[in-house]
Amino acid sequence: MKAIRRFTVRTVLPEALQPLGELAQNLRWAWHPETRELFHTVDPAGWRAAGGDPVRLLGTVSAERLAVLAADRRFLRRLDAAVEDLRDYLANPRWYQGSPAHAPLPGGKDALPAAIAYFSPEFGITAALPQYSGGLGILAGDHLKSASDLGVPVVGVGLLYRHGYFRQSLSREGWQQEHYPVLDPNELPLTLLREESGAPALVFLALPGGRMLRARVWKAQVGRVPLLLLDSDVEENGAAERGVTDRLYGGGSEHRLLQEMLLGIGGVRAVRLHQRLAGHPEPEVFHTNEGHAGFLGLERIREMVTAGEGTDFDAALEAVRAGTVFTTHTPVPAGIDRFDRDLVARHFAADGELDGVEVERVLRLGAEDYPGGDPRVFNMAVMGLRLAQRANGVSTLHGSVSRTMFAGLWPGFDPEEVPITSITNGVHAPTWVAPEVLRLGARQIGMQRAEDAMAVGAAEHWDPVAGVPDGVIWELRRTLREQLVHEVRRRVRASWRQRGAADAELGWVDDVLDPDVLTVGFARRVPSYKRLTLMLRDRARLTELLLHPERPVQIVVAGKAHPADDAGKRLVQELVRFADDPKVRHRIVFLPDYDMAMAQHLYPGCDVWLNNPLRPLEACGTSGMKSALNGGLNLSVLDGWWDEWFDGDNGWAIPTADGCTAEGDTDRRDAIEAAALYDLLSGQVAPRFYDRGSSGLPRRWIEMVRHTLTTLGPKVLAGRMVRDYVERLYAPAARAHRTMTARGARPAAELARWKARVRAAWPKVAV
């Protein structure tokens, strides 16, 4: 039965502790260790029970405990310092504002956009706000956090999924089971966008048959960056409309179309609401993170066409394109959302959305009208590219793959001439680097320089790592490995209890993993191309590696298969059943329910990060970057980011059988590449880890760790990535947008007319 009305009970904080609420409502705590430590002090047991979520914590702390804290002068001094630090972070100039601590931007401050709107179907900010499924969302979250650290005026736009993405558990037989939590926005670090009257601000979308889709707008404050999340669970909606934002990547084709219409069209309207109610500057650049939000361009065209200034569709298209950036993340056509053309036509017909925009013009933007295309479908990535003047892949190799994949949109161009560039992804170091690593950096160069190194990524900030003694690096690595071992044992025990095992059966869990054994990590989503079970190809060889008497290897695996992907679930079960074998279960584990909280233990604790996708199907693959920032070494196929930044001394490259690309050759390719993986582990990786001199230290291994930190550290940062976006895409897009919209968009109209004349005359051109 659905609740008639929901009530949320909040703890009333004593006046002296009111700043705790201010700290809890700004998600900067997710990457600020001092603030998290402060909340831990409030109630250590409650902090653990709340999963490190300050909002949940403050809802459970007893009045007696709050009274004690309100009288604790030492705690109040720490609280005052934390709040002052947050306020300074929010107010002081940073890189984007031309802070004296950072180099000036090309073209000067005036060349930069006043604001950028960043749209994504998912955002991985923190495990306490579970609105992500995998790398796309984690990348979006890291983008916002780094934009905040750099002072880039971004506003994020997404959907608020009432059930988020599924929680994963295992049956006794090792089969993946899905559970969808019910999320109450009032219990999350969110505030509702309200009209001046106090009523919730609403976004409206017209649907066929006279129906209306309404959505509230929740705001998460991600440091300096507001994140707007649209929520269709509104009482005035019908049952079907209320369910539009139920689950991330759930439902059928029409359900997904409505989600993407709400994200793109409704998202622009939410941005306009936020401008009006919060005084946020109008974005000059709109960035769509994958094709899901592509309809945002159509809404912006509608705004111009219906503004009463005489701008027609073609002129509006040129103006919108000028200020739009499109990032593609998929290297395969199957990864793109494609809808039935008639379904899209029905939703953009006269009684649907975008009054003033002809449905045929909409359909033409997403048409696969090129050799090999399907005229019956509407392609979201194709529309995204046609609505954006600037487009990019997410690694150098992926940029090349994308130019080939989308070459049909530019007939007559050679693939290398297709206007899709690349900006290699990065990761938000303060989120993914263990506090112990950050403290070591602070001891070497001071806390402020260490924070600058993590945020901005200047190479000179990473050079002092060369001076850290071998013994210090090795002790740090062992500490992180030991912490992972304890966390793995806790999770393995909990998983087996959930699978029906009694405590009396679980004594063996105390011997799972060893803090002195070479530890390999593998954690990611489980589509077939990532090859979760490649390591199982020759089980005898894998067992030899795990049980080697002198150079054993232990492996930690985690990953979720999509709920509709039974093939992926079978891969999970195959891995789980192997790891359940009493002969090897102390050396290999599968941890269910992979999420950000688990990942923050895995990346620091693993010595080696394994990645073995089918090349070139990994667009970027940022998990190995997070490992590298913690002193982990990569063992990976040369795909994504590893293809451009592997240098022979920062890890190992798994050879690939690229010649085995025919459909019948995949089995042979897997066999060849699995054998290469075993050879590397047994012949190079393990011997180097266990090669100890008279000091007992693996000096060659430590030198690889040091080299990884100094050379990859500045490159793999999301701060470097966001700076690249600002300098290479956002600033040029803002300039183009200003040019096209000047004088009532006359330049855009002139460009549209010139293109029309060229198209009309082109058939008559002869050489």
N, C-alpha and C positions, 0 to 999 in steps of 0.2 A: 504494500500500500504506500502511495506517495504521501509524504507529510503535507498536512494542510498549511502549516506555517513552521518555519524553522527559527529557533532562537539561539543566539550565541551569547554565552556568558563570558565576560571579560573581567580579569582581575583589575581592581582599581589600585594603582600604585600610589604609595605615599608621595607627598610632594617632593621630598628629597630624591626620590627614585624615578621621577617622571622622565628624566633623560634616557632611562632604559628603553622606554617606548620609542623614542626618537632613533636610538641605535637599532632597535629590532626592525623598524619599518624601512630602513635603508639597507638594501642587500649587500652593501659593501662589506658587512660582517662576514659574508661568504668567502672573502679573500683577504681578510684582515685578521691575522692571528691574535693580536692584542684584544680586539673586541670579542672574539670567540672565547678567549681565556677569561675575560671579565664575566661573560654569561655562564661559563663553567663554574666560576666561583659562586654565583648566585645559588646554585643547587647542583652539585656534581652528579648526584644520582638522577635528578630530574632532567639535567642536560643530556645524559646518555639515553634516558627513556624517551626524550623528545627527538632523538635522532639528530641532535645538534641544531635544532630549530628554535631560535629565540622567541618567536611568537607563541609556539606551543608551550615552551618552557614557562613564559610569564603567565600563561593561563592556568598553570598547575601549582605555582609556588604558594605555600601557605602564608596566611597573614602574619603568623608568628615569625616566620623566616624573613619576611619583608620588613617587619619592625626591627629585627636584629640588624639587618643590613642598613636600614635608614639611620641607625645610631652608630654605625661603624665608620669612623672618620677615615681610616685607611682605604676602605672600599669606596667611600664617597670621593676621595681624591683621585682614585683610579677612574671612577666614573666620569668625573669632571674632565680629566685628561683625555679620555676616549671621545667624549662629545666634542671637546675643543678641537681634537685632531680631525674628526669627521667634518666639522664646520670649516676648518681651514682647507681640507681637501676639496670641499664643494665650492669654496669661494675664491681661492687663490689662482692666479694664472698658471697654465700648464703649457705643454709643448705647442698646442694649437693657438694659444693666445700669445705666442712669442715670448714665453717665459725666458728670462735671462739665463736660466740653467740649461737651455736647449738651443740648438742652432736655429737660425731664422729659416722660415719656409720660403721656397722658391716663389717669386712673384709678390711676396709681401702678404700681410694679413688681409688686405682688401680683395685679394684674388680668391679668397676662400669662401665657400658657401656659408650663409647665415645659419643654415640647419640642413640636416640630411635625414630623410625618413628611410628606415631600414626594415623591410618586410621579410618575414620568414614564417613558415608553417609551424615551426617548433623552436623553442629556446631552452637551452640547458644552462641555467644560471646556478642552481643549487639543487641538491636532492630534496630540499624542503619545498621546492616549487616544481613538482614533477611534470613538466610540459615538454618532454623531449623523448626521442626513441633511440637516437644514435648520433653519428658524427655530424650530420647536418645541423641538428639542434645545439650540440656542444660547440660547434664552430660559431653559430649565431650568438650563443651566450658569451663566448670568448671575445667576439667582435664588439659587443656592447661594453663588456668590462674594460677592454683595452681602450675603446673610445673614451670611456669615462676617465681612465688614468691619464690619457693624453689631452683631455679637455675638448675632444671633438664633439660638436653639438649635434649628436644623433638622437633621434626619437625612434624607439623600436616599436614594431606593430606585429601582433600575432593574434592567435585565438586562445581562449581559456577553455581547456578541455576538462569537463567535470569528472572524467574518469582517467585523465592523463593517458599514459601508456601503461600496458599491463605489468603487473607484478608476476614474477616467474617462480614456480616451485617444481618439484619433481615427484612423480609417483614412485612407488616402490620399485617398479620396473624401469625407472629412469626416463619416463616419458614427460615431456614438458607440459605443465599445466599453467593456465593463465587465470589471474585474478585481477579484477578491475576495482581499484579503490574508489570510494565516493569522496570527492574533494569539496569541502565547503569553503568558498572564497573568503568568508568572514574569519576563517581560522588560518588563513595564509597571509604572508606579508604583502597584502594588497590593500589599496584604498579605492573606493568607488568614485568615479568621476561624476560630479553632481552639477546640476544647474544652479543658478544663483538662488532659486527658490528652495533649494535643498532636495528637489526631486532628482532621481537618477537620470543622467544624460543618456539619451537613447540614439542609436543609429537605426535607420529604416531601410529595408530593401524590398522592392515590389517583386512579387512572384506571380507566375501564371495563374489565371483563374481568380484574380482579385485578392489573392492571399498577401499577407505582409509578414516579413521576417524582421523582428526587432532584436536588438542586441544592446546590452549594457556594456560599459567600458570600465574595466578595472585597470588600475595603474600600479605597477611595481617600480620602485625607485632603485635603479641599478647604479649606485654611486651618483654620478652627475647626470645619468641618462634615464629618462622616463621610458618605460616599456608599457605600451597600451595593449590590453588583451580583451578581445571582444567575446561576449558570453551570451548565447542565445537562450539560456535557461531563464526566460522571463515569463511571468504569469500570463501576460497578455497574448503570448504566442500560443498557437495550437500545439498539440502534442508533437507533431512531426517537426515543426519549426523549433520547438524547445530542444529537440534532440540533435540539432545540427552540430553543435559543439560538444557532443557527448564524448567521443574518443578520437585520439590522434590516429590517423590513417585507418579509420574504421568505416564500415558501411559500404554500400554499393556505389555505382557510378554517379547516380543523381545526388546521393548524399555527399560524395566528394566534390561534385560540381558546386553544390550550395556552400560547402565549407570554403572553397576557393573564391567564390563570388563574395562571400562575407569578408574573407581576408583581404582581397584586393579592393573591391568597391567599398565595402563597409569600412575597411581600414583607412582609406583616404578620408572618408567622412569622419572617422574617429579622430584623425589628425586635425581636421578642421575644428571639431569640437574642442580639442585640447588647445588649439591656438586661441579660440575664443574665450574659454573658461580659465585657462592657466596662463595666458599671455605668452605662450611659446612662439618663437619666431616661425614664419612660414618656411617650410623646406624648399630649397631651390633645387635639390637633387633627391630623386627617389631611387632607392637601390632594392631590387628584388632578388632575394637569396633563393635561387631556383625558380622554376616556372609557376609554382603554386599560386603566387600572388600576382600573376601577370595581368589580371583584370584591372589592377590599379591604373594602368595606362589608359584604359577605356574610360574610367571614371574621370580622370583628369581631362581627357578630350571632351567628355560631356560637360564638365564645368566650363570650359572655354566656349564651346558651341552655344550653350544656353545662357551665357553671361550677358547677352544683349549688345555685344560690341561688334557684331557682324563677322566674327571669325567662323570660317567653315571647317568641315571635317579635315580637309587636307592641310590647311594651315595649322590647325590645332595638333594634328599628328606630328608635324615637323617641330612644333614648340615642345610638345611632350617628349618626343624622342631625344631632343637636345639635352634634357635634364634627367635622363633615365639611364641607370646602370643595371645590367643583367648579368648575374653570375650563374653559370651552369656547373653542376656538381656530378653529373652522370656521364660516364664514358660509353654507355650503351643505349640504343633507342628504347629498349624495353623498360628502362628506368624512368621514362618520361610519361607524365599524365596525358592521356589522349581520350577525348570524349566523343561520343557519337555526335555527328554534325547536327542531326535533327534535334537532339536533346538541347544542345546549346542554342539553336535557333528558337526553340520553344521558350527558353528563359530570357531571350533578348527580343522577343516579338513585341508587338504594340502594347500588350497588357503586362509586359514584364519590365525588366530593368533598362536603364539608360535611355529614357525618353529623349528624343532629339538625335539619336544616333541610329542610322539605318542598320538593320540586322545583317544585311549582306556585307556591309563594310566590316562588321565585327567578324563574320565568318571568314572573310578573305584574309584577315590577319592571322588566323590559326590554320589556314588551309595548307595541306601537304601537296601543293601544286608543283611538284618537281619530280623528276624521274625516280621511280621507286616509292613515291608517296602514295598514301591511300586517300582518295577524294572523299571518303565517307567519314573521316574523322577530323576532329578539331584538336590541334597539337598545342599544348600550353607552352612548351619551350620555343616552338616556332613563333608563336605570338609574342613571347617575351623578347626574342631577338628582333622582331620587326618593330617593336615598340621602344627599343633601346638603341641609342646611338653608340653606346659603349658596352662591350660584352667581354667577359673573361672566363677562362677556365681556372682551376685552382692548383695547378702545378705546371711546370714547363711542358712535361710530357702530355698532361691532360689538355693543355691548350692546343697542342698539335693534333691530338685525337679529336678534339671538338671541331677544329677547322675542317678536318676530313669528314666528320659525321654530319656537319651542317652545311657542307659545300654546296648542296643543291639549292640553297637560298640565294646563292650568288653565282648564277650560271655564267660560264665564261671565265671565271676566276680559277687560277690554280689554287690548290688547298692552302699553300703557304701565304697566299694573298688574301684569304678570307679574313675579314676584320674582327677576329676574336683573339684577344691577347691573353695573357695569363698573369695572375698574381698568386704566388704560392701561399697556401694557408699557413697559419701560425697558431700557437697556443698561448693562453693567458697564464704566464708563469706563476703569479701569486696564487692562482687557484690550484695549480698542479704540482708545484714544487713543495716538498716536505718542509715543515718549519725548521727541521734540523739543518737542512741544506741552506736555507735562508740565513739562519744564525751563523753558520760557518762563513758565508759571504760577508755578513756584517762585521765579523771579527777581522776579516782580511782588509776590507775597504771602507768600513763604516756603514751604518744602516741606510743613510740617505743615498749613498752611491749604489748600494746593493739594490735598493728599491728602484732607482733610476735604471740600473742594468736590466731589471726584470720588466720595466714598463716601456722604456724607449729602445733598448737593444743596441746601444752604441758599442762597437767592438772593444774600445779601450776600457770599458767597464768590466769586461770579462778577462782581460789579460792577467790580472793578479791571481787568477786560479793557478797559473803556472807556478806560483810560489808556495802553494799549500803542500806541506810535507806528505810523503807517501803514507806514513803511518796514520796521519789524521784522515786522509781520504779513505783508507781501508777500514778504519774503525767506524767511520760514518756509514760506509756501505754495509758493514756487518750489523750495525744498530738497526738500519732500515730493514734489512733482511729478517732480523729477529722479530721486529714488530709485525712484519707481514706473516711470519710463521704463527704467531699468537692469534692474529686476526683470522687466518685461514682455519686454524683449529676450532675457533669459536663458531665460524660459519659452517664448517663441515658437521660439527656436532648438532647445530640447530637444524641443518638440512636433513640429517638422518632422523632426527626426532620427528620432523614433519613428514618424513616418508614412512613413519610407523615403527621405528626402532626404539627399543627400550634402553634406558641408561646403562643397564647391565651388559648390553651388547656393544657398547661404544668405548670400552677401555682403550682400544687400539688408536682412537683419535689423538690421544696424548703423544703418539709417536709420528703423527703426520708431519711431514717435512722436517728439515734439519737446518738450523740457522747457519751452518758452516758448509752447506752444499750449494753448488752452482744452481741458481734458480732462474728458470725461463718462464716468461709470461706470454699468454696469448688470450686476448679478450677483445671481443667486437661483436657486431651483429652476425647473423649466421645465414647470409645468402650463399648460394653454391659457389660463387666465384671466389669467395674468401677462403674456401677449402679448410674448414675447421678440422676435418679428419685426415688431412694429408699426412700428419705425423703418425697415423695408424696404418699407413700403407704396408709397411713391413713390421708387424708387431713383434717379431722376434728381435729385430735390430733395435727397435725402440726399448724393449725390455732390457736388452743388454746395456743400453745407455743409462737407463734408470737404475739398474742394479750393479753397475760397474764397481768392483771392490775398491778401486783406488780413486777413480774419477767419476763418481755418480752425478747424475743430472736429475733435478726435480722440476716438475712442470705444473704451473697453475693456469687453469683454463676457465674462461667464463664467456657467456654469450647468450643472446636471445634469438630465437627464430620467430619470424612474423607469425601471428596466430593462424593465418590461413595457409602457411607454408608447411605442409606435412613432410615434404622432402627435407626441409631444414630441421624439423623436429626429429626426423630419423637420424640425422647427423649428430644432433645433441645426444640422443639416446645411445648411439654407437659409442660416443666418447665416454658417456657416463658409465656404461656397462664395462668398458675397459678399465676405467678408474676405480670401479667397485671391486675389482679382483683383489682378494687379500694379498696376493703375491706382490702387487705394485701399488696398492692404495696409499702407502706411506710416501710414495714418490711422485704421484700424479693425482691431481684433484680437479674436479669440476665444481665451481661455485655458482649456484643458481642466483637469479635476481640481480644480474649485473646492472649497476647504476653508478652515478657519480661518486657516491659515498664509498663504494667498493673500489672504484678506480683510483681514488686518492690514496688507497693503501697499496694497490698493485704496482703502480708506476714507480714509486720510490723503492719498493722492496725487491723488485726483480733485477737480476744482474744483466739479463739479456731479454730483449723484446723481439718476439718472433712475428713475422708477417709474411704469409706465403700465398698472396692472391694470384689469380691467373693474369699475367701481364698482357695488355695494359688496362685492365679493368678497374684498378684502384685509382680513383681520381686524384687523391692526395694521401690519405691515411695518416692522420695526425697522432695516433696513439704512440707511435715510436718517438715522436718529438717530445712528448711528455716524459717518456722514459729517459731520453737523452738529457733533459734538463735536471734530472735527478742522479745523473752519473751512470745510467744504464747504457749498454751497447746494443746496437740493432743488428739483428740477423734477419735479412729480408730480401725478397725478390726485388730487383731493380725496377720498381714501379712507383708512381706518385712522386712524393718529395724525395724519397731515397734515391731515385734515378738521377736527380740533379745534385745531391749533396753528399753522397757516399764518396769518400776519398781514399779508401783502402786502409785507413788507420782509425776510423771511428766506428768500426763494426765489420760485418761480413756481408757479402752479396751472394745470395743463392743463385747459382746458374739456372737459366731457363731454357727450355726446349722450344724456342719460339717457332721452329719449323713444324712442330706438331700442332697445327691449328685446324686441320680438317676435323669434322665432327667425329669421325671414327678414331682419331688419334688422341683424344683427350685422355684415355686410359693410359696410353703409352707415355704421354707427357707427364701425367701425375707420377708414374713409376720413376721416370728419369729424375724429376725434380725432388721427389721424396728421397731417392738415393743420394742426391747431392746434399740435401739437408742433413741426413745421417752422417755423411762423410765429413761435413763441416763441423758438426757437433763433436764427433769422436776424434777427428784428426787435428782440429785447430782450436775450437772454442774451449772445450774442456781442458786440453793440455795447457793452454795459456792461463786459465783460471787457477789450475792446481800447481803451476810451475812456481814453487817457492824457493827462494835463495836461503842463504844462511840466516837472514833476518826474519824469515817466515812470511815475507810479504811477496805477493805476485807482482813484481815491479813492472813487467811488460803490460800486464792487465791494467795496472794503475795508470800507466802512461797513456793507454788508450782512453781511459776515463777522463784524464786531465785534458787530453787532446779533444775529446768529444765536447767537453764543457766550453773550452775556449773557442773552438771553431764553429760548433753548431749552436751554442748558446745564443749569440746575437741573431742568428738567422731564423731560428724556429719560433720566435716570439710573435704573438699576435700584435704586439706593439709595432714591430717591423711591418707586419701585414697591413695594419690600419694606416700606417704612414704611407705605404705604397698606394693604398686606395685613395687617400687624400691627395697625394701629389700627382698620381698618374690618371685617376679617373674622376674623383669628386671635384677637384678644382677646375679641370677642363670642362666638365659637365656644367658646373655653375656658370662659367664664362659663356658657354654656348647657350645656356638657358636665358641668361640676361640679354644676349644678342638677339635671340629669336623672339623674345617677348617685348622688346623695346617698341615704343611708339604704337601701342595697341596691337602688337604681334605683326606689324607690317613686314618685317624681314622674313618671318615664317611664311606669310602669304606669298611674298615674292619668290621664295625658294620653292614653294609648292607649285606655283605657276610655271616656273622655269623647268621643273622636273616634268610637268605635264607636257610642255612644248617639246622637250627632248624625247619623251616616250612617243609622242605622236609622230615626230619626224624620223625617229630611228629606223623604221622599216625602209625608208627611202635612201638611207645612207649606203653608199657603195664604195668599194676600194678598187 
